């Protein structure tokens, strides 16, 4: 619903102008009074439309900002899931390969190949996700004033580097291999959690700007 308060205020101001002209009409010719009255009529007709237009556009902009805020959450949660899959697959490549080296089971080797494909797929999804994330934030910033915290956080995200999974080549037992794989996975999850901290910081700034 459009707030008509401003329109009513403008109408009252125009009424005051008309009253003033009526009280001092003897200073003006009939032609001048007619011309001024005509101008007031035109302004009175157009001005409310202009106000409604800008109020409507402001409301639409606010609604769009809310949509982009929700989109930021959706994409950031998707990226969280892609990160977990990437960790699982990337750690699994060498884990299953060295399981095969120790057990000579063909199934373990196939698991390593599957993990390698999963790593590629997960990384592709992460790249697409980040592309959509940046686009969403840029759109939001275009509708609002520039925010230094958001800008700096985006730069922090872009330079963040996560290490590769550890080398398991010197491990000589499957039990030890499994133990190291679990530790490696947990450490990588903690490193990727830095992205969640950055996403939450951006989201909080977006909320504060609404």
Residue, then its C-alpha position, 0 to 999 in steps of 0.5 A: x500500500x502506498x503511503x499517502x501522507x506526503x500527498x496529503x501534505x502537498x495538497x494542504x500546501x497548495x490549499x494554503x497557496x490558493x487561500x493566500x492568493x484569494x486574500x490578496x487578489x486585489x494585487x493581481x489582475x484577473x489574468x494573472x490570477x487565472x494563470x496562477x490558478x491554472x498552474x496550481x491546478x496542473x501542479x496539483x494534478x501532476x505532483x501526486x503522480x510523481x510522488x506515487x511513482x517515487x514511493x512505488x519505486x522505493x518500495x520495489x527497490x526495498x522488496x528487491x533488496x529483501x529478495x537479494x538478502x534471501x538469495x545471499x543466504x540460499x547461495x551461501x548455504x549451497x556453497x557450504x554443502x559444496x565445500x563439504x562434498x569437495x573435502x570428502x572427495x578431494x581427501x578420498x582421492x589419495x585415501x582410496x588410492x593408498x588403500x588400494x596400494x595396501x589392500x590391492x582391492x580393485x574396489x578401492x581403486x575404483x573409489x579413488x577414481x570416483x572421488x577424483x570425478x567428485x572433486x572435479x564436479x564439486x569444484x565446478x559447483x563451487x565456482x558457479x556458486x561463487x559467480x552467483x554469489x558475487x552477482x547477488x552482492x553486486x546487485x544489492x550494492x547497486x541498489x544501496x550505498x556502497x558498504x566498505x565492510x562488504x567490499x573488504x570482505x569480498x576481497x578477503x574471500x577472493x584471496x583466501x587460500x585453502x591447503x591441499x589434502x595431506x600426503x598419505x604416501x608414507x603411511x603403511x597401514x589401513x588403520x593409520x591411513x583412516x585415522x589420518x584421513x579423518x584428521x585431515x578432513x576435520x582440519x580442512x572443514x575448519x579451514x573452509x569454515x572461514x568462508x562461513x564467517x565471511x558470508x555471515x559478516x556480509x549478511x549482517x551488513x546487508x541486514x543493517x542496510x535495509 
